[in-house]
């Protein structure tokens, strides 16, 4: 079992090295060869695009600030239980929504300017 993992790791390393060499070849041809074309540009752009992928990924449970599973489902169910006035129980609970300031901040009227 361990030998299989080592072989897969070695194949991955060789594939990564080969793709890296291919990308450097395409980038060098774009910079140095006057007859470089669409193929070199596509390879260089594709390799650059792959470099933008996130490599520091972690499971959702360990991610800081990640939303729990079923969050949206619970929000929809809470919204479905509206009262006769048409307001949701989640919105009318204390501290669950925006509140108006008790007095104007500038001492004057509220306005655009």
MOPAC internal coordinates of N, CA, C and O (Angstrom, degrees):
PM7 1SCF
backbone

  N    0.0000 0     0.00 0     0.00 0    0    0    0
  C    1.4392 1     0.00 0     0.00 0    1    0    0
  C    1.5261 1   110.35 1     0.00 0    2    1    0
  O    1.2310 1   120.42 1   136.84 1    3    2    1
  N    1.3374 1   116.80 1   -43.16 1    3    2    1
  C    1.4590 1   120.61 1  -179.96 1    5    3    2
  C    1.5272 1   111.30 1   -66.64 1    6    5    3
  O    1.2310 1   120.31 1   143.87 1    7    6    5
  N    1.3223 1   117.01 1   -36.13 1    7    6    5
  C    1.4661 1   120.48 1   179.69 1    9    7    6
  C    1.5265 1   110.36 1   -64.29 1   10    9    7
  O    1.2310 1   120.53 1   143.86 1   11   10    9
  N    1.3158 1   116.60 1   -36.14 1   11   10    9
  C    1.4611 1   119.94 1   178.60 1   13   11   10
  C    1.5350 1   110.66 1   -65.62 1   14   13   11
  O    1.2310 1   120.57 1   139.21 1   15   14   13
  N    1.3186 1   116.52 1   -40.79 1   15   14   13
  C    1.4640 1   120.17 1   178.27 1   17   15   14
  C    1.5219 1   110.88 1   -65.22 1   18   17   15
  O    1.2310 1   120.49 1   141.22 1   19   18   17
  N    1.3265 1   116.67 1   -38.78 1   19   18   17
  C    1.4684 1   120.50 1   178.45 1   21   19   18
  C    1.5209 1   110.02 1   -65.38 1   22   21   19
  O    1.2310 1   120.49 1   137.56 1   23   22   21
  N    1.3241 1   116.67 1   -42.44 1   23   22   21
  C    1.4729 1   119.79 1   178.53 1   25   23   22
  C    1.5227 1   110.96 1   -62.73 1   26   25   23
  O    1.2310 1   120.45 1   137.03 1   27   26   25
  N    1.3400 1   116.74 1   -42.97 1   27   26   25
  C    1.4740 1   119.44 1   178.64 1   29   27   26
  C    1.5192 1   111.01 1   -64.06 1   30   29   27
  O    1.2310 1   120.40 1   139.75 1   31   30   29
  N    1.3126 1   116.84 1   -40.25 1   31   30   29
  C    1.4623 1   120.45 1   177.60 1   33   31   30
  C    1.5203 1   111.53 1   -63.83 1   34   33   31
  O    1.2310 1   120.64 1   139.12 1   35   34   33
  N    1.3257 1   116.38 1   -40.88 1   35   34   33
  C    1.4645 1   120.37 1   178.83 1   37   35   34
  C    1.5279 1   110.76 1   -66.36 1   38   37   35
  O    1.2310 1   120.53 1   138.72 1   39   38   37
  N    1.3222 1   116.60 1   -41.28 1   39   38   37
  C    1.4631 1   119.45 1   177.29 1   41   39   38
  C    1.5219 1   111.24 1   -63.46 1   42   41   39
  O    1.2310 1   120.42 1   139.27 1   43   42   41
  N    1.3242 1   116.80 1   -40.73 1   43   42   41
  C    1.4589 1   120.64 1   177.54 1   45   43   42
  C    1.5162 1   111.97 1   -62.99 1   46   45   43
  O    1.2310 1   120.72 1   139.14 1   47   46   45
  N    1.3321 1   116.23 1   -40.86 1   47   46   45
  C    1.4666 1   119.81 1   178.85 1   49   47   46
  C    1.5246 1   111.10 1   -65.69 1   50   49   47
  O    1.2310 1   120.37 1   137.50 1   51   50   49
  N    1.3170 1   116.90 1   -42.50 1   51   50   49
  C    1.4700 1   120.18 1   178.75 1   53   51   50
  C    1.5229 1   110.60 1   -65.42 1   54   53   51
  O    1.2310 1   120.31 1   138.75 1   55   54   53
  N    1.3238 1   117.00 1   -41.25 1   55   54   53
  C    1.4644 1   120.29 1   177.87 1   57   55   54
  C    1.5205 1   110.50 1   -63.74 1   58   57   55
  O    1.2310 1   120.06 1   135.73 1   59   58   57
  N    1.3190 1   117.50 1   -44.27 1   59   58   57
  C    1.4650 1   120.73 1   177.86 1   61   59   58
  C    1.5078 1   112.37 1   -61.99 1   62   61   59
  O    1.2310 1   120.36 1   138.71 1   63   62   61
  N    1.3265 1   116.92 1   -41.29 1   63   62   61
  C    1.4590 1   120.99 1   178.07 1   65   63   62
  C    1.5255 1   110.60 1   -64.49 1   66   65   63
  O    1.2310 1   120.78 1   136.89 1   67   66   65
  N    1.3288 1   116.12 1   -43.11 1   67   66   65
  C    1.4666 1   119.70 1   179.01 1   69   67   66
  C    1.5243 1   111.95 1   -63.31 1   70   69   67
  O    1.2310 1   120.22 1   137.81 1   71   70   69
  N    1.3239 1   117.18 1   -42.19 1   71   70   69
  C    1.4667 1   119.72 1   178.27 1   73   71   70
  C    1.5231 1   111.63 1   -67.80 1   74   73   71
  O    1.2310 1   120.44 1   145.36 1   75   74   73
  N    1.3288 1   116.77 1   -34.64 1   75   74   73
  C    1.4605 1   120.20 1   176.12 1   77   75   74
  C    1.5152 1   112.05 1   -64.99 1   78   77   75
  O    1.2310 1   120.74 1   137.25 1   79   78   77
  N    1.3266 1   116.19 1   -42.75 1   79   78   77
  C    1.4657 1   120.51 1   177.48 1   81   79   78
  C    1.5236 1   110.13 1   -63.60 1   82   81   79
  O    1.2310 1   120.42 1   137.76 1   83   82   81
  N    1.3255 1   116.81 1   -42.24 1   83   82   81
  C    1.4638 1   120.82 1   177.98 1   85   83   82
  C    1.5236 1   110.64 1   -60.82 1   86   85   83
  O    1.2310 1   119.89 1   138.53 1   87   86   85
  N    1.3443 1   117.82 1   -41.47 1   87   86   85
  C    1.4624 1   120.36 1   179.51 1   89   87   86
  C    1.5184 1   110.92 1   -65.70 1   90   89   87
  O    1.2310 1   119.73 1   135.77 1   91   90   89
  N    1.3251 1   118.11 1   -44.23 1   91   90   89
  C    1.4636 1   120.19 1   179.23 1   93   91   90
  C    1.5239 1   111.13 1   -63.43 1   94   93   91
  O    1.2310 1   120.26 1   142.21 1   95   94   93
  N    1.3374 1   117.11 1   -37.79 1   95   94   93
  C    1.4649 1   120.18 1   177.47 1   97   95   94
  C    1.5241 1   110.03 1   -61.29 1   98   97   95
  O    1.2310 1   120.39 1   134.12 1   99   98   97
  N    1.3247 1   116.86 1   -45.88 1   99   98   97
  C    1.4646 1   120.74 1  -179.28 1  101   99   98
  C    1.5248 1   111.00 1   -65.03 1  102  101   99
  O    1.2310 1   120.11 1   138.66 1  103  102  101
  N    1.3272 1   117.39 1   -41.34 1  103  102  101
  C    1.4646 1   119.99 1   179.74 1  105  103  102
  C    1.5266 1   110.80 1   -66.01 1  106  105  103
  O    1.2310 1   120.48 1   138.51 1  107  106  105
  N    1.3254 1   116.68 1   -41.49 1  107  106  105
  C    1.4656 1   119.92 1   179.27 1  109  107  106
  C    1.5252 1   110.85 1   -65.78 1  110  109  107
  O    1.2310 1   119.91 1   139.13 1  111  110  109
  N    1.3220 1   117.77 1   -40.87 1  111  110  109
  C    1.4669 1   120.05 1   178.05 1  113  111  110
  C    1.5193 1   111.65 1   -63.65 1  114  113  111
  O    1.2310 1   120.49 1   141.03 1  115  114  113
  N    1.3434 1   116.68 1   -38.97 1  115  114  113
  C    1.4661 1   119.16 1   178.10 1  117  115  114
  C    1.5203 1   111.44 1   -62.74 1  118  117  115
  O    1.2310 1   120.45 1   142.57 1  119  118  117
  N    1.3238 1   116.75 1   -37.43 1  119  118  117
  C    1.4575 1   120.21 1  -177.86 1  121  119  118
  C    1.5217 1   113.34 1   -81.20 1  122  121  119
  O    1.2310 1   119.97 1   144.80 1  123  122  121
  N    1.3312 1   117.67 1   -35.20 1  123  122  121
  C    1.4650 1   120.55 1  -168.99 1  125  123  122
  C    1.5242 1   115.01 1  -107.85 1  126  125  123
  O    1.2310 1   119.67 1   152.16 1  127  126  125
  N    1.2948 1   118.24 1   -27.84 1  127  126  125
  C    1.4669 1   120.19 1  -174.44 1  129  127  126
  C    1.5246 1   110.35 1   -98.91 1  130  129  127
  O    1.2310 1   120.65 1   -51.99 1  131  130  129
  N    1.3246 1   116.37 1   128.01 1  131  130  129
  C    1.4609 1   118.47 1   179.91 1  133  131  130
  C    1.5379 1   113.06 1   -71.28 1  134  133  131
  O    1.2310 1   120.17 1   160.24 1  135  134  133
  N    1.3233 1   117.28 1   -19.76 1  135  134  133
  C    1.4608 1   119.65 1  -177.47 1  137  135  134
  C    1.5326 1   112.63 1   -99.41 1  138  137  135
  O    1.2310 1   119.44 1  -163.65 1  139  138  137
  N    1.3322 1   118.68 1    16.35 1  139  138  137
  C    1.4698 1   121.12 1   177.93 1  141  139  138
  C    1.5205 1   108.80 1   -65.50 1  142  141  139
  O    1.2310 1   121.41 1   -35.79 1  143  142  141
  N    1.3073 1   114.91 1   144.21 1  143  142  141
  C    1.4578 1   118.05 1  -173.59 1  145  143  142
  C    1.5077 1   114.27 1  -128.98 1  146  145  143
  O    1.2310 1   122.17 1    29.03 1  147  146  145
  N    1.3200 1   113.45 1  -150.97 1  147  146  145
  C    1.4580 1   122.19 1  -173.93 1  149  147  146
  C    1.5329 1   111.31 1   -67.42 1  150  149  147
  O    1.2310 1   119.48 1   143.53 1  151  150  149
  N    1.3117 1   118.60 1   -36.47 1  151  150  149
  C    1.4606 1   121.55 1  -179.20 1  153  151  150
  C    1.5238 1   111.05 1   -61.55 1  154  153  151
  O    1.2310 1   120.54 1   132.11 1  155  154  153
  N    1.3182 1   116.57 1   -47.89 1  155  154  153
  C    1.4590 1   120.11 1   179.47 1  157  155  154
  C    1.5272 1   111.17 1   -63.78 1  158  157  155
  O    1.2310 1   120.83 1   139.29 1  159  158  157
  N    1.3136 1   116.02 1   -40.71 1  159  158  157
  C    1.4644 1   120.03 1   179.34 1  161  159  158
  C    1.5314 1   110.81 1   -64.23 1  162  161  159
  O    1.2310 1   120.32 1   139.10 1  163  162  161
  N    1.3203 1   116.99 1   -40.90 1  163  162  161
  C    1.4653 1   120.52 1  -179.92 1  165  163  162
  C    1.5230 1   111.18 1   -66.11 1  166  165  163
  O    1.2310 1   120.46 1   137.84 1  167  166  165
  N    1.3282 1   116.74 1   -42.16 1  167  166  165
  C    1.4671 1   119.92 1   179.40 1  169  167  166
  C    1.5215 1   110.25 1   -65.42 1  170  169  167
  O    1.2310 1   120.12 1   136.01 1  171  170  169
  N    1.3277 1   117.38 1   -43.99 1  171  170  169
  C    1.4612 1   120.46 1  -179.61 1  173  171  170
  C    1.5279 1   111.01 1   -65.84 1  174  173  171
  O    1.2310 1   119.85 1   137.11 1  175  174  173
  N    1.3141 1   117.89 1   -42.89 1  175  174  173
  C    1.4647 1   120.66 1   179.73 1  177  175  174
  C    1.5256 1   110.90 1   -67.16 1  178  177  175
  O    1.2310 1   120.07 1   141.61 1  179  178  177
  N    1.3241 1   117.47 1   -38.39 1  179  178  177
  C    1.4633 1   120.40 1   178.45 1  181  179  178
  C    1.5156 1   112.13 1   -65.57 1  182  181  179
  O    1.2310 1   120.27 1   137.78 1  183  182  181
  N    1.3201 1   117.08 1   -42.22 1  183  182  181
  C    1.4627 1   120.57 1   177.70 1  185  183  182
  C    1.5133 1   111.65 1   -65.25 1  186  185  183
  O    1.2310 1   120.56 1   140.87 1  187  186  185
  N    1.3258 1   116.53 1   -39.13 1  187  186  185
  C    1.4612 1   120.08 1   178.38 1  189  187  186
  C    1.5318 1   109.60 1   -66.27 1  190  189  187
  O    1.2310 1   120.58 1   140.01 1  191  190  189
  N    1.3301 1   116.49 1   -39.99 1  191  190  189
  C    1.4609 1   119.83 1   178.47 1  193  191  190
  C    1.5164 1   111.99 1   -63.05 1  194  193  191
  O    1.2310 1   119.98 1   142.84 1  195  194  193
  N    1.3312 1   117.64 1   -37.16 1  195  194  193
  C    1.4617 1   120.45 1   177.66 1  197  195  194
  C    1.5197 1   111.59 1   -66.15 1  198  197  195
  O    1.2310 1   120.53 1   151.79 1  199  198  197
  N    1.3265 1   116.59 1   -28.21 1  199  198  197
  C    1.4614 1   118.75 1   179.87 1  201  199  198
  C    1.5178 1   111.45 1   -70.14 1  202  201  199
  O    1.2310 1   119.77 1   164.39 1  203  202  201
  N    1.3188 1   118.05 1   -15.61 1  203  202  201
  C    1.4520 1   121.27 1   179.47 1  205  203  202
  C    1.5164 1   113.35 1   -84.62 1  206  205  203
  O    1.2310 1   119.94 1   170.91 1  207  206  205
  N    1.3267 1   117.72 1    -9.09 1  207  206  205
  C    1.4591 1   120.64 1   179.79 1  209  207  206
  C    1.5235 1   110.44 1   -66.89 1  210  209  207
  O    1.2310 1   120.21 1   -36.53 1  211  210  209
  N    1.3150 1   117.21 1   143.47 1  211  210  209
  C    1.4681 1   118.33 1   178.61 1  213  211  210
  C    1.5235 1   110.57 1   -71.49 1  214  213  211
  O    1.2310 1   120.73 1   -46.37 1  215  214  213
  N    1.3065 1   116.21 1   133.63 1  215  214  213
  C    1.4621 1   119.68 1   179.30 1  217  215  214
  C    1.5180 1   111.17 1  -109.85 1  218  217  215
  O    1.2310 1   119.77 1   170.28 1  219  218  217
  N    1.3150 1   118.05 1    -9.72 1  219  218  217
  C    1.4498 1   121.26 1  -179.75 1  221  219  218
  C    1.5290 1   108.72 1  -102.71 1  222  221  219
  O    1.2310 1   120.88 1  -113.26 1  223  222  221
  N    1.3101 1   115.92 1    66.74 1  223  222  221
  C    1.4600 1   120.87 1  -178.57 1  225  223  222
  C    1.5253 1   109.15 1   -96.16 1  226  225  223
  O    1.2310 1   121.16 1   -27.86 1  227  226  225
  N    1.3062 1   115.39 1   152.14 1  227  226  225
  C    1.4564 1   120.76 1   176.57 1  229  227  226
  C    1.5154 1   108.61 1  -143.82 1  230  229  227
  O    1.2310 1   120.43 1   -17.12 1  231  230  229
  N    1.3266 1   116.79 1   162.88 1  231  230  229
  C    1.4584 1   119.65 1   178.40 1  233  231  230
  C    1.5230 1   110.73 1   -59.84 1  234  233  231
  O    1.2310 1   120.96 1   -31.83 1  235  234  233
  N    1.3179 1   115.76 1   148.17 1  235  234  233
  C    1.4616 1   121.56 1  -177.04 1  237  235  234
  C    1.5283 1   111.85 1   -58.29 1  238  237  235
  O    1.2310 1   120.18 1   145.78 1  239  238  237
  N    1.3302 1   117.26 1   -34.22 1  239  238  237
  C    1.4493 1   120.29 1  -177.96 1  241  239  238
  C    1.5288 1   111.92 1   -64.56 1  242  241  239
  O    1.2310 1   120.28 1   149.93 1  243  242  241
  N    1.3312 1   117.07 1   -30.07 1  243  242  241
  C    1.4604 1   120.70 1  -177.17 1  245  243  242
  C    1.5150 1   112.86 1   -94.02 1  246  245  243
  O    1.2310 1   119.72 1   168.74 1  247  246  245
  N    1.3143 1   118.13 1   -11.26 1  247  246  245
  C    1.4617 1   121.08 1  -176.50 1  249  247  246
  C    1.5248 1   110.34 1   -71.93 1  250  249  247
  O    1.2310 1   121.03 1   -45.70 1  251  250  249
  N    1.3125 1   115.64 1   134.30 1  251  250  249
  C    1.4620 1   120.53 1  -179.56 1  253  251  250
  C    1.5288 1   108.90 1   -72.65 1  254  253  251
  O    1.2310 1   120.19 1   -51.24 1  255  254  253
  N    1.3129 1   117.24 1   128.76 1  255  254  253
  C    1.4581 1   121.66 1   178.11 1  257  255  254
  C    1.5188 1   114.87 1    81.40 1  258  257  255
  O    1.2310 1   119.72 1  -171.64 1  259  258  257
  N    1.3310 1   118.15 1     8.36 1  259  258  257
  C    1.4582 1   120.45 1   179.74 1  261  259  258
  C    1.5237 1   109.90 1   -73.48 1  262  261  259
  O    1.2310 1   120.73 1   -34.29 1  263  262  261
  N    1.3138 1   116.20 1   145.71 1  263  262  261
  C    1.4546 1   121.15 1   178.53 1  265  263  262
  C    1.5154 1   110.07 1   -81.26 1  266  265  263
  O    1.2310 1   120.69 1   -35.61 1  267  266  265
  N    1.2921 1   116.28 1   144.39 1  267  266  265
  C    1.4562 1   121.15 1   179.91 1  269  267  266
  C    1.5225 1   110.03 1   -71.47 1  270  269  267
  O    1.2310 1   121.18 1   -24.19 1  271  270  269
  N    1.3232 1   115.35 1   155.81 1  271  270  269
  C    1.4577 1   120.07 1   176.42 1  273  271  270
  C    1.5171 1   109.78 1   -63.80 1  274  273  271
  O    1.2310 1   120.30 1   -39.28 1  275  274  273
  N    1.3117 1   117.03 1   140.72 1  275  274  273
  C    1.4447 1   122.04 1   177.73 1  277  275  274
  C    1.5210 1   114.00 1    81.94 1  278  277  275
  O    1.2310 1   119.66 1  -171.60 1  279  278  277
  N    1.3196 1   118.26 1     8.40 1  279  278  277
  C    1.4613 1   120.84 1  -178.02 1  281  279  278
  C    1.5229 1   111.46 1   -60.89 1  282  281  279
  O    1.2310 1   120.49 1   133.65 1  283  282  281
  N    1.3123 1   116.68 1   -46.35 1  283  282  281
  C    1.4682 1   119.98 1  -178.52 1  285  283  282
  C    1.5169 1   111.53 1   -68.30 1  286  285  283
  O    1.2310 1   120.65 1   143.44 1  287  286  285
  N    1.3197 1   116.37 1   -36.56 1  287  286  285
  C    1.4617 1   120.26 1   178.91 1  289  287  286
  C    1.5319 1   110.08 1   -62.94 1  290  289  287
  O    1.2310 1   120.28 1   136.88 1  291  290  289
  N    1.3433 1   117.07 1   -43.12 1  291  290  289
  C    1.4650 1   120.25 1   178.05 1  293  291  290
  C    1.5266 1   111.07 1   -64.77 1  294  293  291
  O    1.2310 1   120.05 1   141.95 1  295  294  293
  N    1.3252 1   117.52 1   -38.05 1  295  294  293
  C    1.4628 1   120.31 1   179.65 1  297  295  294
  C    1.5253 1   110.56 1   -65.68 1  298  297  295
  O    1.2310 1   120.10 1   139.39 1  299  298  297
  N    1.3282 1   117.41 1   -40.61 1  299  298  297
  C    1.4692 1   119.93 1   179.26 1  301  299  298
  C    1.5208 1   110.85 1   -66.35 1  302  301  299
  O    1.2310 1   120.44 1   140.47 1  303  302  301
  N    1.3410 1   116.76 1   -39.53 1  303  302  301
  C    1.4576 1   119.49 1   179.47 1  305  303  302
  C    1.5260 1   110.90 1   -66.68 1  306  305  303
  O    1.2310 1   119.95 1   141.63 1  307  306  305
  N    1.3225 1   117.69 1   -38.37 1  307  306  305
  C    1.4628 1   121.03 1   178.74 1  309  307  306
  C    1.5190 1   110.13 1   -66.27 1  310  309  307
  O    1.2310 1   120.25 1   143.47 1  311  310  309
  N    1.3257 1   117.13 1   -36.53 1  311  310  309
  C    1.4561 1   121.26 1  -179.97 1  313  311  310
  C    1.5232 1   111.35 1   -73.04 1  314  313  311
  O    1.2310 1   120.27 1   153.13 1  315  314  313
  N    1.3258 1   117.09 1   -26.87 1  315  314  313
  C    1.4635 1   120.23 1  -178.85 1  317  315  314
  C    1.5259 1   111.11 1   -70.88 1  318  317  315
  O    1.2310 1   119.79 1   156.61 1  319  318  317
  N    1.3304 1   118.01 1   -23.39 1  319  318  317
  C    1.4553 1   120.81 1  -179.69 1  321  319  318
  C    1.5232 1   111.36 1   -89.10 1  322  321  319
  O    1.2310 1   120.27 1  -117.51 1  323  322  321
  N    1.3155 1   117.08 1    62.49 1  323  322  321
  C    1.4633 1   120.52 1  -178.18 1  325  323  322
  C    1.5192 1   110.51 1   -82.56 1  326  325  323
  O    1.2310 1   121.02 1   -26.09 1  327  326  325
  N    1.3176 1   115.65 1   153.91 1  327  326  325
  C    1.4658 1   120.55 1   178.56 1  329  327  326
  C    1.5248 1   109.62 1   -84.93 1  330  329  327
  O    1.2310 1   120.59 1     1.01 1  331  330  329
  N    1.3070 1   116.48 1  -178.99 1  331  330  329
  C    1.4623 1   121.99 1  -178.89 1  333  331  330
  C    1.5233 1   110.87 1   -65.64 1  334  333  331
  O    1.2310 1   120.00 1   151.47 1  335  334  333
  N    1.3245 1   117.61 1   -28.53 1  335  334  333
  C    1.4678 1   120.51 1  -179.68 1  337  335  334
  C    1.5171 1   111.67 1   -77.05 1  338  337  335
  O    1.2310 1   120.49 1   170.28 1  339  338  337
  N    1.3215 1   116.67 1    -9.72 1  339  338  337
  C    1.4612 1   119.58 1   177.73 1  341  339  338
  C    1.5145 1   113.56 1    91.39 1  342  341  339
  O    1.2310 1   119.59 1  -169.72 1  343  342  341
  N    1.3173 1   118.39 1    10.28 1  343  342  341
  C    1.4549 1   120.20 1   177.77 1  345  343  342
  C    1.5063 1   108.60 1  -103.91 1  346  345  343
  O    1.2310 1   121.22 1   -30.61 1  347  346  345
  N    1.2814 1   115.27 1   149.39 1  347  346  345
  C    1.4459 1   120.67 1  -179.15 1  349  347  346
  C    1.5191 1   110.29 1   -82.55 1  350  349  347
  O    1.2310 1   120.80 1   -29.38 1  351  350  349
  N    1.3165 1   116.08 1   150.62 1  351  350  349
  C    1.4595 1   120.41 1   177.43 1  353  351  350
  C    1.5209 1   110.18 1   -65.31 1  354  353  351
  O    1.2310 1   119.86 1   148.24 1  355  354  353
  N    1.3341 1   117.87 1   -31.76 1  355  354  353
  C    1.4551 1   120.73 1  -179.69 1  357  355  354
  C    1.5184 1   110.91 1   -68.76 1  358  357  355
  O    1.2310 1   119.85 1   147.25 1  359  358  357
  N    1.3196 1   117.89 1   -32.75 1  359  358  357
  C    1.4531 1   121.32 1  -178.35 1  361  359  358
  C    1.5218 1   110.99 1   -78.10 1  362  361  359
  O    1.2310 1   119.69 1   146.28 1  363  362  361
  N    1.3359 1   118.19 1   -33.72 1  363  362  361
  C    1.4611 1   120.55 1  -175.93 1  365  363  362
  C    1.5140 1   112.77 1   -85.66 1  366  365  363
  O    1.2310 1   119.27 1   172.68 1  367  366  365
  N    1.3291 1   119.00 1    -7.32 1  367  366  365
  C    1.4573 1   119.22 1   178.54 1  369  367  366
  C    1.5216 1   109.45 1   -71.95 1  370  369  367
  O    1.2310 1   119.99 1   -28.44 1  371  370  369
  N    1.3240 1   117.63 1   151.56 1  371  370  369
  C    1.4583 1   120.90 1  -175.32 1  373  371  370
  C    1.5235 1   111.94 1   -61.32 1  374  373  371
  O    1.2310 1   121.05 1   -45.72 1  375  374  373
  N    1.3145 1   115.60 1   134.28 1  375  374  373
  C    1.4533 1   121.97 1   177.13 1  377  375  374
  C    1.5068 1   114.81 1    72.58 1  378  377  375
  O    1.2310 1   119.66 1  -165.42 1  379  378  377
  N    1.3115 1   118.26 1    14.58 1  379  378  377
  C    1.4534 1   120.48 1  -175.08 1  381  379  378
  C    1.5129 1   113.09 1  -102.80 1  382  381  379
  O    1.2310 1   118.90 1  -163.29 1  383  382  381
  N    1.2729 1   119.71 1    16.71 1  383  382  381
  C    1.4546 1   119.50 1   179.53 1  385  383  382
  C    1.5075 1   110.88 1  -166.50 1  386  385  383
  O    1.2310 1   120.75 1    -2.91 1  387  386  385
  N    1.2948 1   116.18 1   177.09 1  387  386  385
  C    1.4561 1   118.80 1   179.90 1  389  387  386
  C    1.5357 1   110.04 1   -68.32 1  390  389  387
  O    1.2310 1   121.21 1   -37.16 1  391  390  389
  N    1.2974 1   115.28 1   142.84 1  391  390  389
  C    1.4588 1   120.26 1   177.82 1  393  391  390
  C    1.5138 1   108.42 1  -121.83 1  394  393  391
  O    1.2310 1   120.51 1   -27.34 1  395  394  393
  N    1.3121 1   116.64 1   152.66 1  395  394  393
  C    1.4553 1   121.23 1  -179.92 1  397  395  394
  C    1.5198 1   109.57 1   -79.33 1  398  397  395
  O    1.2310 1   120.97 1   -29.55 1  399  398  397
  N    1.2980 1   115.75 1   150.45 1  399  398  397
  C    1.4528 1   121.28 1   176.53 1  401  399  398
  C    1.5246 1   108.48 1   -68.57 1  402  401  399
  O    1.2310 1   118.84 1   -38.67 1  403  402  401
  N    1.3391 1   119.81 1   141.33 1  403  402  401
  C    1.4593 1   120.84 1  -178.09 1  405  403  402
  C    1.5305 1   112.98 1   -66.35 1  406  405  403
  O    1.2310 1   119.52 1   152.89 1  407  406  405
  N    1.2996 1   118.51 1   -27.11 1  407  406  405
  C    1.4619 1   121.22 1   178.00 1  409  407  406
  C    1.5235 1   108.91 1  -148.01 1  410  409  407
  O    1.2310 1   119.69 1   -24.31 1  411  410  409
  N    1.3067 1   118.19 1   155.69 1  411  410  409
  C    1.4709 1   120.23 1   178.90 1  413  411  410
  C    1.5303 1   110.65 1   -60.63 1  414  413  411
  O    1.2310 1   120.59 1   -39.39 1  415  414  413
  N    1.3075 1   116.47 1   140.61 1  415  414  413
  C    1.4625 1   120.50 1  -177.60 1  417  415  414
  C    1.5208 1   112.86 1   -68.22 1  418  417  415
  O    1.2310 1   119.92 1   142.39 1  419  418  417
  N    1.3019 1   117.75 1   -37.61 1  419  418  417
  C    1.4614 1   120.62 1  -176.62 1  421  419  418
  C    1.5184 1   112.70 1   -88.98 1  422  421  419
  O    1.2310 1   119.56 1   177.54 1  423  422  421
  N    1.3030 1   118.44 1    -2.46 1  423  422  421
  C    1.4505 1   121.43 1  -177.19 1  425  423  422
  C    1.5157 1   112.00 1    85.31 1  426  425  423
  O    1.2310 1   119.64 1   175.01 1  427  426  425
  N    1.3205 1   118.29 1    -4.99 1  427  426  425
  C    1.4700 1   121.89 1  -179.54 1  429  427  426
  C    1.5080 1   110.57 1  -114.60 1  430  429  427
  O    1.2310 1   121.33 1    21.74 1  431  430  429
  N    1.2952 1   115.07 1  -158.26 1  431  430  429
  C    1.4548 1   121.15 1  -179.65 1  433  431  430
  C    1.5239 1   110.68 1   -77.91 1  434  433  431
  O    1.2310 1   121.87 1   -22.90 1  435  434  433
  N    1.3053 1   114.03 1   157.10 1  435  434  433
  C    1.4648 1   118.87 1   170.90 1  437  435  434
  C    1.5065 1   107.44 1   -76.64 1  438  437  435
  O    1.2310 1   120.55 1   -40.71 1  439  438  437
  N    1.2975 1   116.55 1   139.29 1  439  438  437
  C    1.4517 1   119.50 1   179.39 1  441  439  438
  C    1.5138 1   110.25 1  -167.90 1  442  441  439
  O    1.2310 1   121.20 1    -4.21 1  443  442  441
  N    1.3242 1   115.32 1   175.79 1  443  442  441
  C    1.4508 1   120.43 1  -178.79 1  445  443  442
  C    1.5216 1   111.21 1   -68.41 1  446  445  443
  O    1.2310 1   120.27 1   140.43 1  447  446  445
  N    1.3350 1   117.09 1   -39.57 1  447  446  445
  C    1.4741 1   119.93 1  -176.93 1  449  447  446
  C    1.4831 1   108.71 1  -112.48 1  450  449  447
  O    1.2310 1   120.10 1   180.00 1  451  450  449

